[in-house]
Amino acid sequence: MEGVPLIHVTGHRNPDTDSIAAAIGYAELRGHLDPDNTYVPVRLGDLNSQTRWVLERAGAAEPEFLPHVMLRVRDVMQQDFYAAGIDDAVREVGLTMAQDKLDVVPIVDHDGKLVGVMTERALARRYIRESREASTLVDAPTRVSAIAAAVSGEHVSGDDVAVAGRVWVFAMATDFPESGIGPGDAVIIGNREDAQRRMIERGVALMLISNGVAPSDDILKYAREHGTAVVLSPLDSYVCGRMTTLAAPCSALMDAEPLTVRGNDLLEDVTEEIKNVHYRAAVAVDKRGHPVGLVTRSDLVNPVAREVLLVDHAEQGQSVIGIEQAHIVEILDHHHIGSIETRVPVRATFDPVGSTSTLVIERFRQAQLEPTQPTATVLLGAILSDTVILNSPTTTDRDHVAVEFLAEFLGVEPLAFGREMFESGSDAADASVEALLGRDSKEYETAEGPMSIAQIETAGTILAGRLGELRQALQSQHDRNGHVLSALMITDILEKHTQLLLAGDVAAAERAFGKDARDGILDLPGVMSRKKQVAPPLLGAF
C-alpha cells in the first residue's frame, strides 16, 4: 500500500526452511495485527532444494531477495519538488525560490529532461553584480513578451523578437554624443518624444517607455517603420531596467552540468559528492534523464532508517548487510542471544523451542487467528525440518503441539509429510561442494575470532564417498575466510548420526567433544542438532 511504512521480515543468510517459513508466517500475522505498517517477508540468499520443495507443495511465493538494508537515494529524496522550464524567466524562478526558501531548482527542457539547475549563488550574482558597463542580454536573448511581463507592461508595437543587445536607461539630452546605444539594444526611456525618435533611429530592438506614459501615434508608426518593438510600463525607469535583465530565460543563468544521481544509488556513495558541490544538492534522474527527486544536504542529516524485523537469528554476521544502519523493530528467535545491537529498546523473544516457526504458530493462536493454507503448510514443513521430524534433541512438547495443530488444520499426516520432504528435498548427492558448504552455514563470534558451522542433512549415507572432497573444500574455504574454526556437519537423520568435518583449530573441537579427530573428522553418534549439540561445546572451547 502506497504511503504505508514498509517493514522487511528477514531470516538469516544462507536461509533454511525455518528461516524462510518464519519470515512468511510472521509477516502475515503482523500484517493482521498492525495494519498501519506493511510487513514483507524477504530472503537473504538462495533457497535450498528442501525449502523450494516446501514452497511448491504449499503453493507459496518465494520471498523477494533483499541484498541489503542500506539507505538508497530514493529512500530520502524529495519527490515533490519545483522544477522550472528552460524558458522561464530568471525573475519568476527567483521569486519562487525566495518564497519557498529553495536553494536549488532543477531546470528542464521542453521534453522534461534535466538540463541544469538554478542556484541561489547564481541568483545572488545576478542581483548584486557590480559593473561600470551597461547591463546586457547578449548572453541571454530574451523575448519582448517576457520583458513586457516582467515590467507589468503592454507590448503595443512590433514583433515578439528576441532581444540580444545591451540594456540602457536613457536620461540624457538627445544630442548627447557618447550614449553608446546602438542597433539591437533595449532602451528604457521617458516621455520625451525627441529622445524616443532618436532611439528608434539608432536601430534599437526594443524601446520600453516607463512611468505609464503612452507614446504618440507618430512615434508608434515610426517604430513600426524601423522595426523597433515598443512596450509600455507603469514602473519607473530604474525598476524597468532591473526587471528587463531579470526577464532573461533561466537557461542563461543555470549551471548546465548539475550533479545527478539515480534513485537506486546507495546514499553513502553519493553523500560526499553532495556535500562538496557548492549548492549542496543532487537531482535524481530516471533512465530518460527526467528529474524524479531532489536530495539536499538537509536530507542527509538523520535520515529515517529502513525498518526490519528479524526472525530465526540474532547474530550480526548472519543478518542482512547494513543491519547496523537499520532500525530493528523486533526479534523472534529460538537460538541464543547473539551479537545484534539495537539503538532503542525493542521487543525480543529468545524462546528455547525446536523451531522459530513454532513460535510463529503460537503467536497466531494467541491472537485467535488462523494462517492461510499456504502459510500453514510452510510452517509445518519448517518445524519438521528444524526438529528433524521431531527427533532432534531440541524438540520440545510445544513443537509437538504445533505440529499436531497444523497437521489437523491442513488434514495431513505429519510424519509422512516430513519423510517426503526430506527425501524429495535433498539433492546432496549431485550438488557441488561449494553449494553444499554454503547451503546452511552460520557464523558465531568467539573470544578468538569468528567461527562457522555448516550443516547438511541427508537421509542415509549418500555423501560417504565424498568426505575427502568436502574436507578439502572446507579447508580451502577456511583459508579464505580466516576463521578460527570452520566446521561442516553431515547429519544422517535416519541413523541420528553426525560426522563433523573440521578445518582450523581442530584441537579446540577435540577438547569440546572429548575425542580425537581422524583425518580432520569427528564421529558423533546421536548428534543431530547444531544449535544444541554442536555450537555450545565449540563456543565453550574458545
N, C-alpha and C positions, 0 to 999 in steps of 0.2 A: 504494500500500500504506500503510495507516494506521500511523503511528509511524515511517515511513522518511523521513529527511531529503529535502526537495524542492529540486532544483536546476533553475532555468529556463535553457534553452539558447536564446539570442536573437541574431538578426542585428540589422541597423541599422534605423533609422526609414526610412519610405518603402521598404519591402523590395522587392528584386528577386528573380528566381528563384533565384539563387545563395544569397542570404541565407536564404531560406526552406528550400531544399533542404539546405544545410549544417546548419541547426538540426535538421531532421528526421533527417538521416543521423547526425550526431554524437550526438544524444540516444539514438538506437537503439544505436549502438556502445558508448557509455559505460554504458548500461544493462546490456549484457552483461559489460563488463569490471569494473564497480563495482556489484554488486547491493546493496550496503549503502546506496546512495542511489537516489532516483528522479529521473531526468532527463526533463524535459518540454520539448518544443520549443514556442516561442511566437513570435508576431509582434508588431511594434510599430506597425503601420499596416495600411491596406487593401492587399489584393493587386492587382497589375496583371493585365490580361487574359491576358498570356502565362503568368504563374505559375498562374493559375486553370486555364488550358488544360492545363498540365503536370500539375497535381494531379488533374484529372479524367481525363486519359489514364492516369495511374498508378493511379488508384483510391485515392489517399492522402487522408487527412483534412486539412482546413485547420487549422493550428495555432491555438490559442486566442490571443485578443488580450490582451496584458499592458500595461495603461495606465501602470504604474509599479512600482517595487520598494521604495517607501517602506513602512515598517512600519505595519501596522494594529493595532487593539486586539486582534483575535483572535490575532495573532502572539505576544503577550506575556501575555495574560490567563491567570489561574489557572482551569483548567476543573474542577478537583477542589477544591471548597470546601464549607465548612459553612454551611448556611442553617437558620435557626430558624423554627418556626411562630409565628404571631401569638399563640397562646395559651400558648406555652411560658413557663415561669416565669423571671423575671429571674435567679434564683439558678442555675438549670440552664444558662442561656445564659452567665452569667458564669463558671461553673466550666469550661465547655468553652473559653471564650476564654482563661482563665488556663492551663489545661492545654496547649492547643495554641498558646499565645502569639499570639493573634489580636487585632488592633487594631480590627477592624470585622467585623460579621456581618450579612448580608442577612436581612431578615425577610419571610416570605411569608404570604399569606392561605391560606384553605382550598382555593383553586383553583391555588395555586402561583404567584400573581402577586406581584411585589415591591411591598411597601407601606411599607418603611422599612429602616433599618439600626440595629443596636445598636452603640454605640461605646464605646471604653474610657473616654472622658471622661464619658459618661452614667453608666456603672457606678461610676466613682470618686465622682461627685457623690452617687450613691445611698448608697454605703457610708459616706462621711465627712460627709454633710450635717449641719450643726450647727443645732439648733433648740431653743427652750425650750418648744415646744409638743409635743403628742403626735404620734407618727408617724400616718400616715393612709393609708387605701386609697380615699379619696374619689375620687382621680383615676385609680385603678386597681382597680376592682371585682374581687375575687379569690374564686374558689370555695372552699368549705370543704375539698373533696377536695385541692385544690392546697396549701392551708395544711397539711393533715394530712401530706401527702407531704414538705413542706419541713421539718417538725419531727420527721420519722420517727415520726409518731404514728398513732393509730387514731381514725377517725370513728365514735363509738359511739352518737350520738343526733342526731336532727334531719335535715332535708333538706340536700341539697348546694346550698345557696343561694350567691349571690354576695354577699360581704361588702363593703360600700362605706362603712364608717364609719372612725372613728379606732381606733388600736391602743393599748391600755393594758396596763401591768403593775400590778396592784392589790396593794399590800403594806401598806395602812393598815388601821386598825380599821374595823369595819363601819359605825360611826356617824360616820365622817369626812365632814363635810358638803360639802367642796369638791372632791370627786374629779373632777367634770366628766364622768364616764362616763354615756352616755345610750343611747337606742334606736338599734339598727343598728350599734353599735360592736363591736369584738372586744376581749376582755379575757383576759390571761394571769393565772392565779390559782393559789394553792397548795391545801393540804389543809384549809383552814378552811371547814367546811360552812356556817357562818353567812354568811360572805362570798360563798360560791358562790350561796346563796339570794338574797342581796341583789342580786347582779349580774343574776340571772335576772329578778328583779322590776323592775329598771331597763330591761329590754327589750333587752339586748344580743343581737346576731345570733349571736355565737359566744363560747363560753366554752372556753378552752384551759387544761386542767389540767396543770401541769408536774410534773417530778420523778417521773413514773411512778406517781402516786397515783390510784387508782381512786375515783370518787365513789360515794356510796351509791345504792341503788336509788331511795330517796326523791328524791334530787337529780335523777337521770335522769328520773324521772317528772315532777317539777316543771318541768324544762327542756322536756320534750315538750309539756306543757300550755301553756307560754308561747311555744313556737316558737323556742326557743334551741337551736342546734346545739352539740354537745359533742365535743371532741377531746381525747384523752389522749396525752401526750408524755413520753418518758423524759428529755428535756432539761431543763436548769434554766430558770428564768423569763427571765433575761436573753437567753439564746440563742433561746428561743422567740419573744421579742419581735422580735429581729433577723430571724429566719427568716420570720416572718409577713409582714413588709413585702417581703421578697425573694421571696416566693411569688407576687407580683403578676405578671400576664402582661407579657411584654416589650413588647407594644404600647403600654403606658403610658410606657415609658422610651425608645422608639425615636425616631430622627429620621425624621419622616414625609415629608420631602422630600429623599430621598437623591440624590446625584449619579449620574446614569445615562449610559451611553454605548452605542453599538452596536458590534458586532464588526467592521463594515467601516469604522468611523471611523478616520481617519489618526491615528497616535499623536501626531504633532506638534501636531495640532489640539486634543487634549484634555489634553496634559501640564500646561499651566499651570493649568487648572481643577482637576486632581487635586492639584497642589501647593498650591493656595490653599485648598481645603476643609480644615477643621480635622482631619478624620480621615484625610486624605491617601490617599483611595481612591475608586474609582468602581465601580459594579456594571454589568456589561454585560448588557443585556436583549435578548430577541428581540422579534419583532413582537407577540407576545401579552403582553409585559410580564413574561415569566418570566426570572429571572436565569440566565444561561448562563456567566458568568465574573466574575472579580474582578480588578481592576487596582489594585495598591497602589504606593506611592512606590518601593518596592524593585524592582518590576518595570520601572520606568522607568530604572533605573541599569544601564548597559551591556547593553541588550537584544541578543539574538542577531540579527545582521543576516541578511537574506534572501540566499541564495546564487545567483549567476548565472555562467553560462559564456558568454563572448562569442565569436561567430563572424562572420567577414567584416567586421569593423570594430574599430577601437581608438581612435576619437575620441569624447570625452565628448559632444560636440554631436550625434553620430549615434546615441548609445546610449539606453537606456531611462531615462526620468525617474526620478531618485533614485539613479542609479548610484553617486554619491559616498557614499551611505549603505550600499550593498550590499557583500557580500563576494564578490569576483571569484575564482573557483576556477581559471579557465584562460582563455586567449585563443588562438584559432585563426584566422589571417588570412593573406591574400595581398597586403595593402596595406602602406604604410609604417607605421612605429611612430607612433602618434598621441598624443593628449593624455590618455588614460586613466591615472589614478593608482591604485595598489593600496596597501593598508595593510601587507601582508605579501608576501614573495616568492611568485610564482605561476608555474606553467608557462605559457609564452607562446611561440607559434610564429608567426613572420612569414616566410613562405616565398614566393619570387617565382615563382609559377605563375599560370596564367591564371584559375583559379577556386578558391575555398575548397573547393568540392565535390571537386576533385581531391585535396586534402589529406585529405578525409574518406575517400574510397575507398582511398587509400593506407594509411590507418590500419587500415581493415578488413582489407586484405590482409596487412599486417604482423602483425596479430593472428590470421591464418589463420581469419577469419570471413567469412561472406557476408552482404550486406544482404538484406532481404526484397525481393521483386519490386517492390512499390510504391516503396520507398526507392531501389532501384537506378534506377528509371525517372526519379524526380525528380532524382537526382544526375546522370544522363546529360543531361537537359534543362538543368540548371544549367550544366554545363561547356560545352555547345554554345551556351548563351545568353551567358555571360560572355566566351567566346572568339570569338563571332560565327561559329559553325560552323567553329572552328579557323582563322579568318582574321585574328584580331586580332593586333597586334604583341606582345601579352602572352602569346600562346600558346607553350607550351614542349613539349618532347618528352614530358614527364611527362603533360601534358594529353592528348596523342595516345594514350599508353599507357592512360590511364584510360578514354578513350572507347572504345578497342578492347576493353578488358576488359569494360566494361559492355554494349557492343553485342553481344558474343559471349554474355555471360551472359543477356541478355534476348532474343537472337535477332532483332535489328532492324538495319536499315541506317542508320547514324548520320547520314549526310548527308541522306537523305530525311526522317528524323525531325526534323533541325534545320530544314530548309526548311519542313516542315509546321508546326512550332512557330512560326516567325517569321511565316508567312502567316496561320495561324489565330489566333494570339495577339495580333495587332495590331488595335487599334481607334482608332488615332491620327487617322484621317480624321474620325471622328464625335465624338471626345472634346472636352470643353470645354477652354479654355485653362488654367483653374485645375487641372483634372485632369492635363493634360499637364505643367505646370510642377512639380507635386508628385509625379509618378509615380516618378521615380528621381532624387532630389536628395540631395546630400551636402554637408555643411559642413566647411570647413577653417579652421584658425586661421593667420593671417598676422601679421607683426610690426605691421601697422597695423589689425588687426581681423579679424572673420570674413568668409569668402568662401564662396559657394555655387556648385556646379556641378551642373546637372541634365542628364539625357541622355534623348533619345527615339530609339529605334532604329526605322527604317522600312525597308520593302522597296520601294524606288522613291521617286518624288518626290511622294508623296501630300500632303505638307504645304507644297509650294512656294507655293501660293496663300494660305497663312495666316501667312507670315513676319512681315508687318507687324503683324498682330493679336497674334502671340506676342511680338514685340519690345515692343509697348506694354504687354502684361500683365506682362512681365518687369520693365519699368521701374517699374510700379506696385508689384509685389512688392518690388523693391529699395528703393523709397521707404519702404515699411512696415517692412522688416527692418533698415534702416540698415547693411547690409553694405558693405564697401569695394568689393566687386565681386560681381555676380550674373551667372552665365553659363548658357546653355542650348545644349547640343549637339544638333543634329538630324543624326543619322547614317544615311546610306543604306548598308545593309550589302551591297547588291548592287553598288553603284558604289564602295564603300570610300571614302566622301567625307563630310565633316562641314561643316556651316555652324554657326558659333559665334556665337550672339546674345549681346549684351553690354549691361549696364547698370551705371553706376557709373564706376569708374576705367578707362575704355576705353583710355586711353593706356598703362596698365600692361600690358594684354593685347596691345596693338600692339607694345610692346617685347618681350614674351615670345615672340612669333611672328615678329617682324621684318617685319611687313607692316601696311598701313593697313586699318582697318575701313571698310566702306562702309555708311552708314546704320545704324551700330551692329552690323554683321555682318562676321565674318571668314570668308573662304572657305578651307577647309583640306583640300585633296585628300590622299588617303591616310591621313587621320587617322580612327581608329575608337575608340581606347582613351582613356577619361577618365583612368584610373589612370596609364598610361604616357606618353601623348602630350599630354594637356591639363593635368592637375593639376600635374605637376612644373614646367613652364615658367611657369605662372601663379603658383605659390608662390614661384618664384625671382625674380619681378618685383617683389616687395614687400620 
